[in-house]
Amino acid sequence: MGVPVPAAATARKGARQVGFQDDVLLLAFVLPDRDVNGFIAALAPQDPLVHRERAVADPAGFHPTTPFGHLGLPEPETLDGVLAGPVCAPCAGKLDELEVVVAPLGGGRSRVYLRGVD
C-alpha cells in the first residue's frame, strides 16, 4: 500500500484481495488520538475529511465486496461519528485510489481504516 504505519500504532491488521482487474488492499490499526491528525496530514488529502454519521442504514444487511470483517473488524461504513474521505486518486502511480476512515474508540484512541485499490 505504501503507507507508513506510525510507530505508535497497535492492533495492526492487513489483507490483500486479489481481483480480476484490481487488487484491494486493507489496512487497519489503532492510534492514540493525539497522533491521528499528523498521520492524516502526512497522507496529504486534497480536501478535508468529512465527519459522517453511519453511512449504512441497516448494518445487518451490509455486505461489502472487500470487507474489513475478514480482519475481525466492524465495517467502517456501519460506524457512527467517523471522519472519512479519499486521500489520493490516483496515488502517484502506485494505487488507483486510497480512502481513509477514522473511527473513535474512546479512551483517547481511534481506529484508522485504509482501503486502497491497486
CNS distance restraints for C-alpha pairs under 8 A (distance, minus, plus):
assign (resid   1 and name CA) (resid  25 and name CA) 6.68 0.50 0.50
assign (resid   1 and name CA) (resid  94 and name CA) 7.87 0.50 0.50
assign (resid   1 and name CA) (resid  95 and name CA) 7.39 0.50 0.50
assign (resid   1 and name CA) (resid 116 and name CA) 6.95 0.50 0.50
assign (resid   2 and name CA) (resid  94 and name CA) 7.90 0.50 0.50
assign (resid   3 and name CA) (resid  43 and name CA) 7.97 0.50 0.50
assign (resid   5 and name CA) (resid   9 and name CA) 6.77 0.50 0.50
assign (resid   6 and name CA) (resid  39 and name CA) 7.40 0.50 0.50
assign (resid   8 and name CA) (resid  31 and name CA) 6.32 0.50 0.50
assign (resid   8 and name CA) (resid  32 and name CA) 7.32 0.50 0.50
assign (resid   8 and name CA) (resid  35 and name CA) 8.00 0.50 0.50
assign (resid   9 and name CA) (resid  29 and name CA) 5.94 0.50 0.50
assign (resid   9 and name CA) (resid  30 and name CA) 5.40 0.50 0.50
assign (resid   9 and name CA) (resid  31 and name CA) 4.92 0.50 0.50
assign (resid   9 and name CA) (resid  32 and name CA) 7.71 0.50 0.50
assign (resid  10 and name CA) (resid  29 and name CA) 5.79 0.50 0.50
assign (resid  10 and name CA) (resid  30 and name CA) 5.14 0.50 0.50
assign (resid  10 and name CA) (resid  31 and name CA) 6.64 0.50 0.50
assign (resid  11 and name CA) (resid  28 and name CA) 7.79 0.50 0.50
assign (resid  11 and name CA) (resid  29 and name CA) 5.23 0.50 0.50
assign (resid  11 and name CA) (resid  30 and name CA) 5.85 0.50 0.50
assign (resid  12 and name CA) (resid  27 and name CA) 7.45 0.50 0.50
assign (resid  12 and name CA) (resid  28 and name CA) 5.84 0.50 0.50
assign (resid  12 and name CA) (resid  29 and name CA) 4.37 0.50 0.50
assign (resid  12 and name CA) (resid  30 and name CA) 7.11 0.50 0.50
assign (resid  13 and name CA) (resid  27 and name CA) 5.77 0.50 0.50
assign (resid  13 and name CA) (resid  28 and name CA) 5.32 0.50 0.50
assign (resid  13 and name CA) (resid  29 and name CA) 6.34 0.50 0.50
assign (resid  13 and name CA) (resid  71 and name CA) 6.56 0.50 0.50
assign (resid  14 and name CA) (resid  25 and name CA) 7.47 0.50 0.50
assign (resid  14 and name CA) (resid  26 and name CA) 5.24 0.50 0.50
assign (resid  14 and name CA) (resid  27 and name CA) 4.25 0.50 0.50
assign (resid  14 and name CA) (resid  28 and name CA) 6.31 0.50 0.50
assign (resid  14 and name CA) (resid  71 and name CA) 7.16 0.50 0.50
assign (resid  15 and name CA) (resid  25 and name CA) 5.93 0.50 0.50
assign (resid  15 and name CA) (resid  26 and name CA) 5.12 0.50 0.50
assign (resid  15 and name CA) (resid  27 and name CA) 6.66 0.50 0.50
assign (resid  15 and name CA) (resid  71 and name CA) 7.60 0.50 0.50
assign (resid  16 and name CA) (resid  23 and name CA) 6.82 0.50 0.50
assign (resid  16 and name CA) (resid  24 and name CA) 5.75 0.50 0.50
assign (resid  16 and name CA) (resid  25 and name CA) 4.55 0.50 0.50
assign (resid  16 and name CA) (resid  26 and name CA) 6.24 0.50 0.50
assign (resid  17 and name CA) (resid  23 and name CA) 5.56 0.50 0.50
assign (resid  17 and name CA) (resid  24 and name CA) 5.10 0.50 0.50
assign (resid  17 and name CA) (resid  25 and name CA) 6.40 0.50 0.50
assign (resid  17 and name CA) (resid  66 and name CA) 7.30 0.50 0.50
assign (resid  18 and name CA) (resid  22 and name CA) 6.98 0.50 0.50
assign (resid  18 and name CA) (resid  23 and name CA) 4.57 0.50 0.50
assign (resid  18 and name CA) (resid  24 and name CA) 6.65 0.50 0.50
assign (resid  19 and name CA) (resid  23 and name CA) 4.92 0.50 0.50
assign (resid  19 and name CA) (resid  24 and name CA) 7.30 0.50 0.50
assign (resid  22 and name CA) (resid 117 and name CA) 6.45 0.50 0.50
assign (resid  22 and name CA) (resid 118 and name CA) 5.61 0.50 0.50
assign (resid  23 and name CA) (resid 117 and name CA) 5.83 0.50 0.50
assign (resid  23 and name CA) (resid 118 and name CA) 5.15 0.50 0.50
assign (resid  24 and name CA) (resid  66 and name CA) 7.08 0.50 0.50
assign (resid  24 and name CA) (resid 115 and name CA) 6.95 0.50 0.50
assign (resid  24 and name CA) (resid 116 and name CA) 5.66 0.50 0.50
assign (resid  24 and name CA) (resid 117 and name CA) 4.65 0.50 0.50
assign (resid  24 and name CA) (resid 118 and name CA) 6.21 0.50 0.50
assign (resid  25 and name CA) (resid 114 and name CA) 7.90 0.50 0.50
assign (resid  25 and name CA) (resid 115 and name CA) 5.68 0.50 0.50
assign (resid  25 and name CA) (resid 116 and name CA) 4.98 0.50 0.50
assign (resid  25 and name CA) (resid 117 and name CA) 6.28 0.50 0.50
assign (resid  25 and name CA) (resid 118 and name CA) 7.44 0.50 0.50
assign (resid  26 and name CA) (resid  68 and name CA) 7.15 0.50 0.50
assign (resid  26 and name CA) (resid 113 and name CA) 7.54 0.50 0.50
assign (resid  26 and name CA) (resid 114 and name CA) 5.83 0.50 0.50
assign (resid  26 and name CA) (resid 115 and name CA) 4.82 0.50 0.50
assign (resid  26 and name CA) (resid 116 and name CA) 6.60 0.50 0.50
assign (resid  27 and name CA) (resid 113 and name CA) 6.00 0.50 0.50
assign (resid  27 and name CA) (resid 114 and name CA) 5.09 0.50 0.50
assign (resid  27 and name CA) (resid 115 and name CA) 6.60 0.50 0.50
assign (resid  28 and name CA) (resid 111 and name CA) 6.86 0.50 0.50
assign (resid  28 and name CA) (resid 112 and name CA) 5.45 0.50 0.50
assign (resid  28 and name CA) (resid 113 and name CA) 4.48 0.50 0.50
assign (resid  28 and name CA) (resid 114 and name CA) 6.12 0.50 0.50
assign (resid  29 and name CA) (resid 111 and name CA) 5.61 0.50 0.50
assign (resid  29 and name CA) (resid 112 and name CA) 5.46 0.50 0.50
assign (resid  29 and name CA) (resid 113 and name CA) 6.93 0.50 0.50
assign (resid  30 and name CA) (resid 109 and name CA) 6.64 0.50 0.50
assign (resid  30 and name CA) (resid 110 and name CA) 5.59 0.50 0.50
assign (resid  30 and name CA) (resid 111 and name CA) 4.29 0.50 0.50
assign (resid  30 and name CA) (resid 112 and name CA) 6.07 0.50 0.50
assign (resid  31 and name CA) (resid  35 and name CA) 6.43 0.50 0.50
assign (resid  31 and name CA) (resid  36 and name CA) 6.51 0.50 0.50
assign (resid  31 and name CA) (resid 109 and name CA) 5.66 0.50 0.50
assign (resid  31 and name CA) (resid 110 and name CA) 5.51 0.50 0.50
assign (resid  31 and name CA) (resid 111 and name CA) 6.29 0.50 0.50
assign (resid  31 and name CA) (resid 112 and name CA) 7.21 0.50 0.50
assign (resid  32 and name CA) (resid  36 and name CA) 6.85 0.50 0.50
assign (resid  32 and name CA) (resid 108 and name CA) 5.84 0.50 0.50
assign (resid  32 and name CA) (resid 109 and name CA) 4.42 0.50 0.50
assign (resid  32 and name CA) (resid 110 and name CA) 6.35 0.50 0.50
assign (resid  33 and name CA) (resid  37 and name CA) 7.88 0.50 0.50
assign (resid  33 and name CA) (resid 108 and name CA) 5.33 0.50 0.50
assign (resid  33 and name CA) (resid 109 and name CA) 4.96 0.50 0.50
assign (resid  33 and name CA) (resid 110 and name CA) 5.89 0.50 0.50
assign (resid  34 and name CA) (resid 108 and name CA) 7.83 0.50 0.50
assign (resid  35 and name CA) (resid  39 and name CA) 6.32 0.50 0.50
assign (resid  36 and name CA) (resid  40 and name CA) 6.22 0.50 0.50
assign (resid  36 and name CA) (resid 110 and name CA) 7.65 0.50 0.50
assign (resid  37 and name CA) (resid  41 and name CA) 6.05 0.50 0.50
assign (resid  38 and name CA) (resid  42 and name CA) 6.22 0.50 0.50
assign (resid  39 and name CA) (resid  43 and name CA) 6.71 0.50 0.50
assign (resid  40 and name CA) (resid  44 and name CA) 6.91 0.50 0.50
assign (resid  40 and name CA) (resid  45 and name CA) 7.47 0.50 0.50
assign (resid  41 and name CA) (resid  45 and name CA) 7.08 0.50 0.50
assign (resid  43 and name CA) (resid  87 and name CA) 6.25 0.50 0.50
assign (resid  44 and name CA) (resid  87 and name CA) 6.50 0.50 0.50
assign (resid  44 and name CA) (resid  88 and name CA) 7.88 0.50 0.50
assign (resid  45 and name CA) (resid  49 and name CA) 7.69 0.50 0.50
assign (resid  45 and name CA) (resid  86 and name CA) 6.87 0.50 0.50
assign (resid  45 and name CA) (resid  87 and name CA) 4.19 0.50 0.50
assign (resid  45 and name CA) (resid  88 and name CA) 6.41 0.50 0.50
assign (resid  46 and name CA) (resid  87 and name CA) 6.58 0.50 0.50
assign (resid  46 and name CA) (resid  88 and name CA) 7.28 0.50 0.50
assign (resid  47 and name CA) (resid  87 and name CA) 7.93 0.50 0.50
assign (resid  48 and name CA) (resid  85 and name CA) 7.72 0.50 0.50
assign (resid  49 and name CA) (resid  83 and name CA) 5.73 0.50 0.50
assign (resid  49 and name CA) (resid  84 and name CA) 5.16 0.50 0.50
assign (resid  49 and name CA) (resid  85 and name CA) 5.01 0.50 0.50
assign (resid  49 and name CA) (resid  86 and name CA) 7.73 0.50 0.50
assign (resid  50 and name CA) (resid  83 and name CA) 5.31 0.50 0.50
assign (resid  50 and name CA) (resid  84 and name CA) 5.42 0.50 0.50
assign (resid  50 and name CA) (resid  85 and name CA) 6.40 0.50 0.50
assign (resid  51 and name CA) (resid  81 and name CA) 6.46 0.50 0.50
assign (resid  51 and name CA) (resid  82 and name CA) 5.64 0.50 0.50
assign (resid  51 and name CA) (resid  83 and name CA) 4.46 0.50 0.50
assign (resid  51 and name CA) (resid  84 and name CA) 6.53 0.50 0.50
assign (resid  52 and name CA) (resid  80 and name CA) 7.10 0.50 0.50
assign (resid  52 and name CA) (resid  81 and name CA) 5.59 0.50 0.50
assign (resid  52 and name CA) (resid  82 and name CA) 5.54 0.50 0.50
assign (resid  52 and name CA) (resid  83 and name CA) 6.27 0.50 0.50
assign (resid  52 and name CA) (resid  84 and name CA) 7.24 0.50 0.50
assign (resid  53 and name CA) (resid  79 and name CA) 7.23 0.50 0.50
assign (resid  53 and name CA) (resid  80 and name CA) 4.57 0.50 0.50
assign (resid  53 and name CA) (resid  81 and name CA) 4.76 0.50 0.50
assign (resid  53 and name CA) (resid  82 and name CA) 6.56 0.50 0.50
assign (resid  54 and name CA) (resid  77 and name CA) 6.25 0.50 0.50
assign (resid  54 and name CA) (resid  78 and name CA) 5.43 0.50 0.50
assign (resid  54 and name CA) (resid  79 and name CA) 5.19 0.50 0.50
assign (resid  54 and name CA) (resid  80 and name CA) 4.48 0.50 0.50
assign (resid  54 and name CA) (resid  81 and name CA) 6.93 0.50 0.50
assign (resid  54 and name CA) (resid  82 and name CA) 7.92 0.50 0.50
assign (resid  55 and name CA) (resid  77 and name CA) 5.25 0.50 0.50
assign (resid  55 and name CA) (resid  78 and name CA) 6.26 0.50 0.50
assign (resid  55 and name CA) (resid  79 and name CA) 7.64 0.50 0.50
assign (resid  56 and name CA) (resid  62 and name CA) 7.12 0.50 0.50
assign (resid  56 and name CA) (resid  77 and name CA) 5.94 0.50 0.50
assign (resid  56 and name CA) (resid  78 and name CA) 5.50 0.50 0.50
assign (resid  57 and name CA) (resid  78 and name CA) 7.89 0.50 0.50
assign (resid  58 and name CA) (resid  62 and name CA) 6.66 0.50 0.50
assign (resid  59 and name CA) (resid  78 and name CA) 5.45 0.50 0.50
assign (resid  63 and name CA) (resid  67 and name CA) 7.33 0.50 0.50
assign (resid  67 and name CA) (resid  75 and name CA) 6.69 0.50 0.50
assign (resid  68 and name CA) (resid  72 and name CA) 6.80 0.50 0.50
assign (resid  68 and name CA) (resid  73 and name CA) 5.54 0.50 0.50
assign (resid  68 and name CA) (resid  74 and name CA) 6.56 0.50 0.50
assign (resid  68 and name CA) (resid  75 and name CA) 5.61 0.50 0.50
assign (resid  68 and name CA) (resid  76 and name CA) 7.97 0.50 0.50
assign (resid  69 and name CA) (resid  73 and name CA) 4.94 0.50 0.50
assign (resid  69 and name CA) (resid  74 and name CA) 5.93 0.50 0.50
assign (resid  69 and name CA) (resid  75 and name CA) 6.43 0.50 0.50
assign (resid  74 and name CA) (resid  78 and name CA) 7.27 0.50 0.50
assign (resid  74 and name CA) (resid  79 and name CA) 7.72 0.50 0.50
assign (resid  75 and name CA) (resid  79 and name CA) 7.12 0.50 0.50
assign (resid  76 and name CA) (resid  82 and name CA) 7.98 0.50 0.50
assign (resid  76 and name CA) (resid 101 and name CA) 6.75 0.50 0.50
assign (resid  76 and name CA) (resid 103 and name CA) 7.36 0.50 0.50
assign (resid  76 and name CA) (resid 113 and name CA) 7.28 0.50 0.50
assign (resid  79 and name CA) (resid 103 and name CA) 7.29 0.50 0.50
assign (resid  80 and name CA) (resid 103 and name CA) 7.89 0.50 0.50
assign (resid  81 and name CA) (resid 103 and name CA) 7.02 0.50 0.50
assign (resid  81 and name CA) (resid 104 and name CA) 7.51 0.50 0.50
assign (resid  82 and name CA) (resid 101 and name CA) 6.56 0.50 0.50
assign (resid  82 and name CA) (resid 102 and name CA) 5.56 0.50 0.50
assign (resid  82 and name CA) (resid 103 and name CA) 4.76 0.50 0.50
assign (resid  82 and name CA) (resid 104 and name CA) 6.87 0.50 0.50
assign (resid  83 and name CA) (resid 101 and name CA) 5.60 0.50 0.50
assign (resid  83 and name CA) (resid 102 and name CA) 5.14 0.50 0.50
assign (resid  83 and name CA) (resid 103 and name CA) 6.80 0.50 0.50
assign (resid  84 and name CA) (resid  99 and name CA) 7.40 0.50 0.50
assign (resid  84 and name CA) (resid 100 and name CA) 5.68 0.50 0.50
assign (resid  84 and name CA) (resid 101 and name CA) 4.30 0.50 0.50
assign (resid  84 and name CA) (resid 102 and name CA) 6.42 0.50 0.50
assign (resid  85 and name CA) (resid  99 and name CA) 5.65 0.50 0.50
assign (resid  85 and name CA) (resid 100 and name CA) 5.74 0.50 0.50
assign (resid  85 and name CA) (resid 101 and name CA) 6.72 0.50 0.50
assign (resid  86 and name CA) (resid  97 and name CA) 7.38 0.50 0.50
assign (resid  86 and name CA) (resid  98 and name CA) 5.80 0.50 0.50
assign (resid  86 and name CA) (resid  99 and name CA) 4.22 0.50 0.50
assign (resid  86 and name CA) (resid 100 and name CA) 6.25 0.50 0.50
assign (resid  87 and name CA) (resid  97 and name CA) 7.80 0.50 0.50
assign (resid  87 and name CA) (resid  98 and name CA) 5.79 0.50 0.50
assign (resid  87 and name CA) (resid  99 and name CA) 5.76 0.50 0.50
assign (resid  87 and name CA) (resid 100 and name CA) 6.81 0.50 0.50
assign (resid  88 and name CA) (resid  97 and name CA) 5.74 0.50 0.50
assign (resid  88 and name CA) (resid  98 and name CA) 5.61 0.50 0.50
assign (resid  88 and name CA) (resid  99 and name CA) 7.52 0.50 0.50
assign (resid  89 and name CA) (resid  95 and name CA) 7.62 0.50 0.50
assign (resid  89 and name CA) (resid  96 and name CA) 5.80 0.50 0.50
assign (resid  89 and name CA) (resid  97 and name CA) 4.45 0.50 0.50
assign (resid  89 and name CA) (resid  98 and name CA) 6.69 0.50 0.50
assign (resid  90 and name CA) (resid  94 and name CA) 7.59 0.50 0.50
assign (resid  90 and name CA) (resid  95 and name CA) 5.98 0.50 0.50
assign (resid  90 and name CA) (resid  96 and name CA) 4.56 0.50 0.50
assign (resid  90 and name CA) (resid  97 and name CA) 5.23 0.50 0.50
assign (resid  90 and name CA) (resid  98 and name CA) 7.92 0.50 0.50
assign (resid  91 and name CA) (resid  95 and name CA) 5.03 0.50 0.50
assign (resid  91 and name CA) (resid  96 and name CA) 6.19 0.50 0.50
assign (resid  91 and name CA) (resid  97 and name CA) 6.25 0.50 0.50
assign (resid  91 and name CA) (resid  98 and name CA) 7.31 0.50 0.50
assign (resid  94 and name CA) (resid 118 and name CA) 7.00 0.50 0.50
assign (resid  95 and name CA) (resid 116 and name CA) 6.60 0.50 0.50
assign (resid  95 and name CA) (resid 117 and name CA) 5.76 0.50 0.50
assign (resid  95 and name CA) (resid 118 and name CA) 4.57 0.50 0.50
assign (resid  96 and name CA) (resid 116 and name CA) 7.45 0.50 0.50
assign (resid  96 and name CA) (resid 117 and name CA) 5.41 0.50 0.50
assign (resid  96 and name CA) (resid 118 and name CA) 5.47 0.50 0.50
assign (resid  97 and name CA) (resid 116 and name CA) 5.59 0.50 0.50
assign (resid  97 and name CA) (resid 117 and name CA) 5.34 0.50 0.50
assign (resid  97 and name CA) (resid 118 and name CA) 7.39 0.50 0.50
assign (resid  98 and name CA) (resid 114 and name CA) 6.90 0.50 0.50
assign (resid  98 and name CA) (resid 115 and name CA) 5.73 0.50 0.50
assign (resid  98 and name CA) (resid 116 and name CA) 4.24 0.50 0.50
assign (resid  98 and name CA) (resid 117 and name CA) 6.53 0.50 0.50
assign (resid  99 and name CA) (resid 114 and name CA) 5.70 0.50 0.50
assign (resid  99 and name CA) (resid 115 and name CA) 5.34 0.50 0.50
assign (resid  99 and name CA) (resid 116 and name CA) 6.37 0.50 0.50
assign (resid 100 and name CA) (resid 112 and name CA) 6.99 0.50 0.50
assign (resid 100 and name CA) (resid 113 and name CA) 5.60 0.50 0.50
assign (resid 100 and name CA) (resid 114 and name CA) 4.66 0.50 0.50
assign (resid 100 and name CA) (resid 115 and name CA) 6.67 0.50 0.50
assign (resid 101 and name CA) (resid 112 and name CA) 5.85 0.50 0.50
assign (resid 101 and name CA) (resid 113 and name CA) 5.05 0.50 0.50
assign (resid 101 and name CA) (resid 114 and name CA) 6.61 0.50 0.50
assign (resid 102 and name CA) (resid 110 and name CA) 6.42 0.50 0.50
assign (resid 102 and name CA) (resid 111 and name CA) 5.76 0.50 0.50
assign (resid 102 and name CA) (resid 112 and name CA) 4.62 0.50 0.50
assign (resid 102 and name CA) (resid 113 and name CA) 6.32 0.50 0.50
assign (resid 103 and name CA) (resid 110 and name CA) 5.43 0.50 0.50
assign (resid 103 and name CA) (resid 111 and name CA) 5.19 0.50 0.50
assign (resid 103 and name CA) (resid 112 and name CA) 6.49 0.50 0.50
assign (resid 104 and name CA) (resid 109 and name CA) 6.40 0.50 0.50
assign (resid 104 and name CA) (resid 110 and name CA) 4.28 0.50 0.50
assign (resid 104 and name CA) (resid 111 and name CA) 6.38 0.50 0.50
assign (resid 105 and name CA) (resid 109 and name CA) 5.50 0.50 0.50
assign (resid 105 and name CA) (resid 110 and name CA) 4.97 0.50 0.50
assign (resid 105 and name CA) (resid 111 and name CA) 6.63 0.50 0.50
assign (resid 106 and name CA) (resid 110 and name CA) 7.09 0.50 0.50
